[in-house]
Amino acid sequence: MNVIDAIKQRISIRAFKPDPIPEAVVREIMDVARYAPSGGNLQPWKVIAVAGVERDAVVALAKANLPGDEGERLVYPANLWEPYRTRRYKVGEDMYALLGIGRDNKPARFMHLAQNFEFFGAPVGLFFVIDKAMGHGQWAHLGMFMQSVALAALERGVQSCMQEAWARMRAPLAAHFGLGDHEMIYCGMALGYADTSKAVNSLRSDRAPVDEIAEFRGF
Ligand SMILES: Cc1cc2nc3c(=O)[nH]c(=O)nc-3n(C[C@H](O)[C@H](O)[C@H](O)COP(=O)(O)O)c2cc1C
């Protein structure tokens, strides 16, 4: 798979088959992703991968702690403004339309959101850990690492969904994994094999055109 194909083919998968991913494959994905760039080569990332009973324990932990709390590092700024507000709203509505869940069906929407905490059925969950003292630059670099994980996974036929939803479980997860006081979980990621029979996986999210996001000067 070439790089352009991989970037375009990576989509968020929200229904996985239960088939396990061999540890060797997950290790290989990490072995590739560690070549992601980072300012000063700090490599400000750590990953905790869970499968089997460890995955099940984390899922049970989340269930016991719903709805959870993001703490100080909010996933989105308060009162999101345009164009971001509309983009967020649109992808949500497109997804619920595929799932056949109407705007007023709050319980069904909640049930779908709660599936985040089962990794959407994926056999492997990843948690991305960063030192709390790191600044916005290092958080961006961690994002590059995460994208590298998603692309390397695709090359091995493994799909993903990045999951900031797990930010709500930061405190119980930190205690569960025995993280140091200086560490925090930024985000989770579901890894597995897509269940292509599920309508939710046919979601193709919009993107703003190049002229809306880029300026070309001096060409
Ligand atoms: C850092 C990050 C966190 C995300 N967290 C969630 C999440 O918790 N649950 C979810 O269903 N999707 C999550 N997403 C998926 C986004 O909604 C998705 O990337 C976006 O709508 C674009 O769609 P695509 O990934 O299919 O291209 C996350 C994406 C990123 C990059």
The ligand as a Tripos MOL2 file, in Angstrom:
@<TRIPOS>MOLECULE
LIG
   31    33     1     0     0
SMALL
NO_CHARGES

@<TRIPOS>ATOM
      1 C1         -7.5360   12.0040   18.5610 C.3       1 LIG1
      2 C2         -8.8410   11.4850   18.0770 C.ar      1 LIG1
      3 C3         -9.7800   11.0360   18.9760 C.ar      1 LIG1
      4 C4        -11.0040   10.5120   18.5440 C.ar      1 LIG1
      5 N1        -11.8870   10.0220   19.4550 N.ar      1 LIG1
      6 C5        -13.0010    9.3810   19.0360 C.ar      1 LIG1
      7 C6        -13.8470    8.7220   19.9620 C.ar      1 LIG1
      8 O1        -13.6580    8.7600   21.1760 O.2       1 LIG1
      9 N2        -14.8970    8.0130   19.4810 N.ar      1 LIG1
     10 C7        -15.1710    7.9390   18.1370 C.ar      1 LIG1
     11 O2        -16.1440    7.2670   17.7650 O.2       1 LIG1
     12 N3        -14.3900    8.5560   17.2440 N.ar      1 LIG1
     13 C8        -13.3010    9.2650   17.6460 C.ar      1 LIG1
     14 N4        -12.4660    9.8570   16.7420 N.ar      1 LIG1
     15 C9        -12.7550    9.7300   15.3110 C.3       1 LIG1
     16 C10       -13.1570   11.0360   14.6540 C.3       1 LIG1
     17 O3        -14.5130   11.2720   14.8610 O.3       1 LIG1
     18 C11       -12.8180   10.8750   13.1770 C.3       1 LIG1
     19 O4        -11.4300   10.7750   13.0220 O.3       1 LIG1
     20 C12       -13.3060   12.0210   12.2940 C.3       1 LIG1
     21 O5        -14.7030   12.1410   12.3340 O.3       1 LIG1
     22 C13       -12.8570   11.8010   10.8500 C.3       1 LIG1
     23 O6        -13.3250   10.5640   10.3720 O.3       1 LIG1
     24 P1        -12.3660    9.3990    9.8950 P.3       1 LIG1
     25 O7        -11.4400    9.0500   11.0300 O.co2     1 LIG1
     26 O8        -13.2750    8.2650    9.5540 O.co2     1 LIG1
     27 O9        -11.5900    9.9000    8.7060 O.co2     1 LIG1
     28 C14       -11.2770   10.4530   17.1540 C.ar      1 LIG1
     29 C15       -10.3310   10.9290   16.2560 C.ar      1 LIG1
     30 C16        -9.1400   11.4410   16.6970 C.ar      1 LIG1
     31 C17        -8.1220   11.9170   15.6980 C.3       1 LIG1
@<TRIPOS>BOND
     1     1     2 1
     2     2     3 ar
     3     2    30 ar
     4     3     4 ar
     5     4     5 ar
     6     4    28 ar
     7     5     6 ar
     8     6     7 ar
     9     6    13 1
    10     7     8 2
    11     7     9 ar
    12     9    10 ar
    13    10    11 2
    14    10    12 ar
    15    12    13 ar
    16    13    14 ar
    17    14    15 1
    18    14    28 ar
    19    15    16 1
    20    16    17 1
    21    16    18 1
    22    18    19 1
    23    18    20 1
    24    20    21 1
    25    20    22 1
    26    22    23 1
    27    23    24 1
    28    24    25 2
    29    24    26 1
    30    24    27 1
    31    28    29 ar
    32    29    30 ar
    33    30    31 1
@<TRIPOS>SUBSTRUCTURE
     1 LIG1         1 GROUP 0 **** ****
